[in-house]
């Protein structure tokens, strides 16, 4: 049917092969042609979806997409046990040669990327062409083993989808765990790769939840203790038929005192609020307030600001500059000193006349006379 449809499509596109006009005007002919063309388009789309990925694309694991291009990963065929063993052994061989390169770079104080291929091949005892071929096989094995298990990453990430972290972040962290499992998998132990990779993917997702799901990050061991506390609380509630006390939870968790249980409970109930979070400010009375007529505000707008008004700051500085100018033009140095101490100018605290007399080594009466004379000069200067 597809072949006949393509022939009809070619006939409709080529002027030399167009059938007679009477036949083309037939409604049945037109309807049949439309149905066949729709079948051809659907078949071509299905072929593109199920077509195997090119070899160049297989060599590059897709970790950039938010969902790892799950349609393509779903089309990847699951590997058999023998294929997993073959790929894992290829990865182990390239890892052994990479360890030689890393040791060579560390001994010479260089980065691993700076080691020449010829030098690397000589240290490994193989031909440079064979080393390049082994590197290509190792890269292909890593990509194939990774791409074939991306569905496992998505399956495990879905279990923690509503635990405080975005689904895309869980997929990315699970991909990191999968990459680590690819590097560390030993096929000689006898179990399947998916069994081994599940541990690393789940551990990476749990670590990401512990470090990124809270505004205030808790240490990893505290996060683990919170999970143990939740399990113990649920188990004791089923066994006892009531809520467990702090002492009972401490005994179940092997804690020294119940104060640690209280601390874990407080840590689990931490709920920081953003100062910029909008909230309803209901005003009015009765039905008007209940109807939602209030405006939306944030917490920062309801907090008191103890800082000085900018207008007051500018006014105070202007007044200080004016006083300094008057002092400089109307008073002597001794009179400036007495008034500065007496009225607490220049940020000082006011001082009594007795204390000023001790500082200036004069009598208290002399300080009073200097103060009176200085104030009289200031009044005359202002009036003038």
C-alpha positions in Angstrom: 0.0 0.0 0.0 2.8 2.4 0.8 4.5 1.7 -2.6 1.3 2.3 -4.5 0.7 5.5 -2.5 4.1 6.8 -3.3 3.4 6.0 -7.0 0.2 8.0 -6.8 2.0 10.8 -5.0 4.7 10.9 -7.7 2.0 10.9 -10.4 0.3 13.9 -8.8 3.7 15.8 -8.6 5.0 15.0 -12.1 3.2 16.8 -15.0 4.1 14.0 -17.5 2.4 11.3 -15.4 -0.9 13.1 -14.5 -4.0 10.9 -15.3 -6.9 12.2 -17.4 -8.9 15.2 -16.0 -12.1 13.2 -15.9 -10.6 10.6 -13.6 -9.1 13.3 -11.4 -12.4 15.1 -11.0 -14.0 11.9 -9.6 -14.8 12.5 -5.9 -14.1 8.9 -5.0 -10.7 9.1 -6.7 -9.9 12.3 -4.8 -11.0 10.8 -1.4 -9.0 7.6 -2.0 -5.9 9.6 -2.9 -6.3 11.7 0.3 -6.5 8.6 2.4 -3.4 7.0 0.8 -1.4 10.2 1.2 -2.3 10.3 4.9 -1.2 6.7 5.3 2.1 7.5 3.6 2.7 10.5 5.9 2.0 8.4 9.0 4.2 5.6 7.9 7.1 8.0 7.2 6.7 9.6 10.6 6.6 6.2 12.3 9.7 5.2 10.4 11.6 8.3 11.5 10.6 7.7 15.2 11.7 4.0 15.1 14.8 4.5 13.0 18.0 3.7 14.9 20.2 6.7 15.9 23.3 7.4 13.8 26.6 6.1 15.1 27.9 9.7 15.6 24.9 10.5 17.9 25.4 7.3 19.9 28.9 8.4 20.8 27.6 11.5 22.5 25.3 11.0 25.6 22.5 13.5 25.7 22.6 15.1 29.1 21.5 18.6 27.9 17.8 18.1 27.5 15.5 18.6 30.5 14.0 15.2 30.1 17.0 13.5 28.3 15.0 13.3 25.1 13.0 10.4 26.5 11.4 9.6 23.2 14.8 8.7 21.8 15.9 6.9 24.9 12.6 4.9 24.9 13.5 3.7 21.4 16.9 2.4 22.7 16.9 -1.4 22.9 17.6 -2.9 26.3 21.0 -4.6 26.5 21.4 -8.3 27.1 23.7 -9.7 29.8 26.4 -10.6 27.3 26.2 -7.1 25.7 26.6 -5.4 29.1 29.6 -7.6 29.9 31.2 -6.8 26.6 30.6 -3.0 27.0 31.8 -3.0 30.6 35.0 -4.8 29.7 35.7 -2.2 27.0 35.2 0.5 29.6 37.5 -1.2 32.1 40.2 -1.5 29.5 40.1 2.2 28.6 40.0 3.1 32.3 43.1 1.1 32.8 44.9 3.1 30.1 43.5 6.4 31.4 44.9 5.5 34.9 48.3 5.1 33.2 48.0 8.5 31.6 46.9 10.1 34.9 49.9 8.6 36.7 52.2 9.8 33.9 50.7 13.3 34.1 51.0 13.4 37.9 54.6 12.3 37.8 55.6 15.1 35.4 53.4 17.8 36.9 51.1 18.2 33.9 47.4 17.9 33.3 46.2 14.6 31.8 45.1 16.4 28.6 48.6 17.6 28.1 50.1 14.1 27.8 50.9 13.3 24.1 49.3 10.2 22.6 52.6 8.8 21.6 54.0 9.1 25.1 50.8 7.7 26.5 51.0 4.7 24.2 54.6 4.1 25.0 53.8 4.0 28.8 50.9 1.6 28.2 53.0 -0.6 25.9 50.7 -0.5 22.9 50.7 1.0 19.4 49.4 4.6 19.1 46.9 3.5 16.4 45.7 0.8 18.7 45.3 3.2 21.6 43.2 5.6 19.4 41.0 2.7 18.4 40.7 1.5 22.0 39.7 5.1 23.0 37.0 5.2 20.4 35.6 1.8 21.5 35.6 2.9 25.1 33.8 6.1 24.3 31.2 4.2 22.2 30.8 1.7 25.0 30.2 4.4 27.6 27.7 6.2 25.5 25.8 3.0 24.6 25.6 1.8 28.2 24.5 5.2 29.3 21.8 5.8 26.6 20.3 2.3 27.1 19.7 3.0 30.8 18.3 6.6 30.7 14.8 5.1 31.3 16.1 3.8 34.6 17.1 7.3 35.6 13.6 8.6 34.7 11.9 5.8 36.6 13.9 6.4 39.8 13.6 10.2 39.5 9.8 9.9 39.3 9.8 8.4 42.8 11.1 11.6 44.3 9.3 14.0 42.0 7.3 15.8 44.8 10.0 15.9 47.5 11.0 19.5 47.0 13.2 19.5 43.9 12.3 20.1 40.3 12.0 17.0 38.0 14.6 18.3 35.6 17.1 18.7 38.5 16.4 15.1 39.7 17.0 13.8 36.2 20.3 15.7 36.0 21.5 14.4 39.3 20.3 10.9 38.4 22.4 11.2 35.2 25.5 12.0 37.3 24.9 8.8 39.3 24.4 6.8 36.2 27.7 8.1 34.7 29.5 7.1 37.9 27.9 3.6 37.8 29.1 3.2 34.2 32.6 4.0 35.3 32.6 1.7 38.4 30.6 -1.3 37.1 32.5 -4.6 37.4 30.9 -7.3 35.1 32.8 -10.1 36.7 30.7 -10.0 39.9 27.8 -11.6 38.2 24.9 -9.2 38.6 23.2 -7.0 36.0 24.2 -3.4 35.4 20.7 -2.1 36.2 21.0 -3.6 39.7 24.3 -1.8 40.3 23.3 1.5 38.7 20.1 1.8 40.8 22.1 2.3 43.9 24.2 5.1 42.4 21.2 6.8 40.8 19.2 6.7 44.0 22.1 7.9 46.1 22.7 10.9 43.7 19.0 11.8 43.9 18.8 11.6 47.7 22.0 13.7 48.1 20.5 16.3 45.8 17.3 16.4 47.8 19.3 16.8 51.0 21.4 19.7 49.7 19.1 21.5 47.4 15.5 21.0 48.5 15.6 23.3 51.5 16.2 27.0 51.7 18.4 26.4 54.8 20.6 23.4 53.9 20.9 20.7 56.5 24.0 18.4 56.8 23.7 15.0 55.1 23.7 13.1 58.3 20.9 15.2 59.8 18.8 14.6 56.7 19.4 10.9 57.1 18.4 11.1 60.8 15.2 12.9 59.8 14.3 10.1 57.4 15.0 7.6 60.2 12.8 9.6 62.6 9.9 9.6 60.2 10.1 5.9 59.7 10.4 5.3 63.5 7.5 7.6 64.2 5.3 5.7 61.7 6.3 2.3 63.0 5.7 3.1 66.6 2.4 4.7 65.8 1.3 1.4 64.2 2.6 -0.7 67.1 1.4 1.4 70.0 -1.8 2.8 68.4 -0.8 6.3 69.5 1.8 8.9 69.0 5.2 7.9 70.3 6.9 10.0 73.0 10.4 11.6 72.6 11.9 8.9 75.0 10.4 6.1 73.0 11.7 7.6 69.7 15.2 8.1 71.3 15.2 4.4 72.4 14.2 3.2 68.9 16.8 5.4 67.2 19.6 4.6 69.7 20.0 8.2 70.7 21.5 9.2 74.1 18.8 11.6 75.1 15.4 12.8 74.0 16.7 16.4 73.4 18.2 15.1 70.1 14.7 14.0 69.1 13.3 17.5 69.9 16.1 19.0 67.8 15.3 16.8 64.8 11.6 17.7 65.2 12.5 21.4 65.1 14.7 21.0 62.1 12.0 19.2 60.2 9.5 21.9 60.9 11.7 24.8 59.7 9.6 26.8 57.3 11.5 30.0 56.2 9.4 32.7 54.6 10.6 35.2 52.1 10.4 38.8 53.0 9.2 39.5 49.4 6.4 37.0 49.5 3.1 38.6 48.7 0.2 38.3 51.1 -3.3 39.7 51.3 -3.7 42.8 53.3 -7.5 42.8 54.1 -8.9 46.2 55.2 -12.3 47.2 56.2 -15.0 45.5 58.2 -17.5 42.8 57.7 -18.4 41.7 54.1 -16.1 44.3 52.5 -13.1 42.7 54.1 -14.2 39.2 53.5 -14.8 39.9 49.8 -11.1 40.3 49.1 -11.1 44.0 48.6 -7.7 44.4 50.3 -4.5 45.1 48.5 -1.6 42.7 48.1 1.5 43.5 50.1 4.7 41.9 51.3 6.3 41.4 54.7 9.0 44.0 54.2 6.3 46.7 53.9 4.9 45.9 57.3 8.3 46.0 59.2 9.3 49.2 60.9 12.4 51.0 59.6 14.5 52.4 62.4 16.9 54.2 60.0 16.9 58.0 59.9 15.0 59.7 57.2 17.3 60.9 54.3 15.8 64.4 54.6 16.7 64.6 58.2 20.3 63.5 57.5 20.7 66.2 54.9 19.2 68.8 57.2 21.5 67.8 60.1 24.6 68.0 57.9 23.6 71.4 56.5 23.1 72.7 60.1 26.5 71.4 61.1 28.2 73.1 58.1 26.4 76.4 58.9 27.5 76.2 62.6 31.2 75.5 61.6 31.2 78.5 59.2 29.8 80.8 61.9 32.3 79.5 64.5 35.2 80.1 62.1 34.2 83.7 61.3 33.0 84.9 64.7 34.8 83.1 67.5 38.3 82.5 68.7 39.9 79.1 69.2 39.3 79.1 72.9 35.7 80.1 72.6 35.1 77.4 70.0 36.6 74.8 72.4 34.4 75.9 75.3 31.2 75.9 73.2 32.0 72.5 71.6 32.5 70.9 75.0 29.5 72.7 76.6 26.9 71.8 73.9 28.4 68.5 72.7 29.2 69.6 69.1 31.2 67.4 66.6 29.5 64.3 67.9 30.7 64.8 71.5 28.6 64.4 74.7 27.9 67.7 76.6 30.3 68.4 79.4 29.7 70.4 82.6 31.6 73.7 83.3 33.5 72.0 86.1 34.9 69.4 83.8 35.7 72.0 81.1 37.6 74.0 83.7 39.7 70.9 84.6 40.4 70.2 80.9 41.5 73.8 80.2 43.2 74.3 83.5 41.2 77.4 84.4 38.5 78.2 87.0 34.8 77.4 86.5 34.0 81.1 86.6 36.4 81.8 83.8 34.7 79.1 81.7 31.3 80.8 82.3 32.7 84.1 81.2 34.1 82.7 78.0 30.8 81.0 77.3 28.8 84.2 77.8 31.1 86.2 75.6 31.0 83.6 72.8 27.2 83.4 72.8 27.0 87.2 72.7 29.3 87.2 69.6 27.2 84.6 67.9 24.0 86.6 68.5 25.6 89.8 67.0 26.9 87.9 64.1 23.5 86.3 63.2 21.7 89.6 63.6 24.2 91.4 61.4 
